[in-house]
Amino acid sequence: MKIIVSGFIRKCVLGLALGLMSSVVLAQIPSQLVTVHGINVTKLKGVLKGANKSTRDYIVHVKEGGTLSVALAASNKSSTYFNILPPSSEVALYVSAMDGKHQWEQKVQAEGNYTVRVYLNRAAARKGNASHYTLSIASF
């Protein structure tokens, strides 16, 4: 007896497998809790390199109605970006790769832990490129 698997079912199984693999990859992003004191700017330095070390998360607590300010300076500016993720969400409020800017400031609607995700774009990470960066964060 020969079992025939339709193309649709095959795509569903493949999509599920890829989704599970991507959630495992996201769980492995190194993160650091950042304490920001008022309008003082906290500067964080780091290096991103290759596919295994291409992303770093910084978690910042912001009060409701507070303003979060982020600026990124990088040695590989054309391949290094950041996203701002709201509390308990993987849907970004801001994606610097979309407009090419390396700074963002906005009043936030909800209190909670915001994630600043610094990353190399996929092409640079696959090539093993490196980027030294300084991330400046303020919350007021």
PyMOL commands that set and color helices and strands:
alter all, ss='L'
color gray80, all
select helices_A, chain A and resi 7-27+96-99+122-126
alter helices_A, ss='H'
color red, helices_A
select strands_A, chain A and resi 31-34+42-49+55-62+67-74+80-85+94-95+103-107+112-120+130-139
alter strands_A, ss='S'
color yellow, strands_A
deselect
rebuild
show_as cartoon
